[in-house]
């Protein structure tokens, strides 16, 4: 199974921890965010990973080399400019395609897209099973928690809009939302999505999801409220995560 780790961001909220290193190499209880994420993916059956990199990218390359890529195949997608989540995945499209045919593999084996700066024990196997059951184009881990950016889902837990603070909800025409949920930075994606990413340069993958949902594609929510999850975007969050790991809160 394949996965992509989104690790190209500048990590500005993490300063001063990211003044001399990328956020992927910030340590939590003696292990980097990148190692923790890779090991979580390996537990789910992943054996091939691509990591996008921009800020101190050479340090990520050297770190993976010195750790023998943790025993699996790891490729680095170097970005000359920040491409955001959608642009980063689009640039790495080749990693998920059949090298001989030049298109997504025929068996439609889904892959995982995972932010490097989230810590969780979300059951990725259950997410994949739910994704396959619903024959979704993408499945997003979501939770009931406060955020400045909500995704909106209908009664069937299909994406139908978004709601950003101080703005009116953006709804897909003809849809009504029943759930306002916070996205947790973990996706299960069908490779069928890749040729559908028609946006150019830097763009958020949520923009693509909303467009595709409006076109009738199924973008599903996976409720992950019963699992441990923490955003690692600030130094105080990293410090709390270290305590959580020491207390074995992730199980």
N, C-alpha and C positions, 0 to 999 in steps of 0.2 A: 504494500500500500504506500501511496505517496502523500506528501504534505508540503505546505509552504508556511514558513514562519515570517511574519511581517516584522522587520527589525530595522528599517531604514530611517526612522524618524530621528529628529535631533535631540529628543529627550529634554527639551527646554524646561519642563516642569520639574525635572529631576536634578537640576543644577543645585549645588556644585558637583554632584556625583558624576555628571556627564561632561564636566569641563575637559577631561583628558581621556575619556573613553566613551564608546557607544553605550546606549542604554542596555543593549543585549548583554554587555559584560559587567553590568552592575551586579554585585554579589548580594545574596540573601542567605544568611547563615552559612557562609563559606562556599556557596555554589552560585554560579552566574544564572541570570534569567534564561540565557540561551540553553545552558545545560539542563535546567529544570524543565524547560519546554520540550526539548528533544527527548528527554527520558519519559515524559508524560506521553509523547507521541509513540515512542517505542513500545510502551506498555499497551497501547491500543493496536499494535500490529504494524506500525509504520516502519519501513526499512529504507525509504528514499525520501530525502528532504531537500528543499531548496530554500535558501535564506536570502532575502533581499537586504542590501546594505548600501549606505551612503555616508553617514557620519562616522568617521574613523573606520571606514570599511576595511582597510588593510589590517586592522587589529582583529577583526572578526575572522578574516581569512587565516591569519597566523594562529589564532586561538584554535580554530577547528583543526588545522594541520597538526598542532602540537598535542591535541587530544585524540588524534586518529579518528576524527569525526564521530567519536563515541561508538565506533564499530559498525556504522551504517554508511551508506552513500549520502554525502552531503555536497550540494553544489551551492555556489554563491552567485546571486544575480546582482551585479554592480550597477548602481544607478548614477548617472552623471548629474541628474537633478532629481529632486524628490518627486515621485510619481503618484503618491497617495496609494490607498489600498487597491483601487481598481486598476490604475495605471501600472502599479507594481506587479499585480497578478498578470496583466496582459503582457508585460515584458517577459515574464517567466513562462509564458504559454508553452514554449517548446518542451519544457520539462514534463508536461503532462500529455504530450502528443506522441503518437506512434512515429518513431524516427524514420521508418521506411515509407509509411503512408502519408505522413504529414498532416494527420488529423487526430482527433481524440480517439483513444482506443475503443474498439468496437464493443467491448463488454460493459462499457459505461461504468467502470469501477469508480466510485466517488473518491475524492481526496479531501484532506482537511486543510483549512486555512486558519492559522492561529496567530493572534497577536503575541509578540514576545513579552509584552509588559502586562500580562494578566497571569495570575496564579490561581489555579483551580484544581479540583479533583473531579470535575465533570466526567461522567462515564461516556467516553467518546464512542465506545462500542454500542451503547444504547442509542446515542445520537445517530450513528450510521444506520442502525436497524430501523429507526423511525423514519429516516430519510428515504430508505429503500421502500419501506411499507407504503409511504405516501407518494412514491415515484416523483419526488420533488426535484426541482432544478437546483435549489439550495435550501439548506436547513440552518437556522440561526439559533444559537443558544441565547435565551432571554431570561430575565428575572423581574420580579415585582420589587423594584427599588427606585429611589429617587435619582433622577438624572436631569441634565439640561436638554437632552436629546432622546426623545422616545420614538420607538417604532410602533405603528398601529397595525393591529391584526383583527380580522373578522372572527365570527363565531367558530369557523373551522380552523382558526389559527393560521390563516393565510395572510401574507403581508398586503396591506391596503393603504398605507400612508405613513407619514411621520409627523412629529410635533416637536418643534424646537421652542425653547423658552422665549416668551414675549412675541410669539407669532401665532397666527391661527393655524390649526392643524391642516396639513396638506393631504387631501384624500384623493384616491383614484376615483375617477368619475363613476357614479353608480354604486359605489361601495359604502358600507357603514362599518365603523369599527366598534368592536366590543372589548378590546384589550389594549391598554397603553403600557408597553413593556420596555425595559431597558436592555439593549443589546450588550452581550458580554464578550465580544471580540473573538468568538470561535464559530466557524462555519463548517458545514459539510457540503461539498459542491460536486455536482455532476460535471464531468468534462464537456457535456453538451453546452455548458455556459460559455466556454472559451471563445468560440466564433461569434457569439452574440454580443461580446464586449466591443461595441462600435464606437464608444466614446474615445476621444484622443487625448494624448499627453497625460497630464495629471488629473485624476478624477477619483472620486469616492465610489467604491463598489456599491454602496447603498443607492447611489443615483442610478446605476444600472439595474439593481434589483427592482426599484420602483418602476422604472420604464418597462421592464420585462413583465412585472406583475400586471401592469396596465394592459399589456399585450396578451394576457391570459396564461402566462407561465406561473407555476406554483412555487412560491417562496414561503417556506413553512417556518413556524416557531417551534422550538424545542424548549419546554419549560425546565429550567435548571435551578429553580429556587431551593431545592432540597440539598444542593451541593455547596461546598465551600467555594468561594470566589472572591478575589480581591484585585482591584486595579492597582498597578504598581507605578503610577504616574508621578508620585511625589515622594520625597525622602522619608516623610513620616509614615507613608504607606509601606515602604520598603522595610523600615524598622519594625512596624507591626507585623508584617509578613514573616520576618525572621523569628519573632516571638511565637507566632502561630505554628511555624515549622518545629520549633523546639518543643512545643506543647503537643505536637503530633495531631493538630486539628484537621489535617488533610487525610488522616487515616493511613 
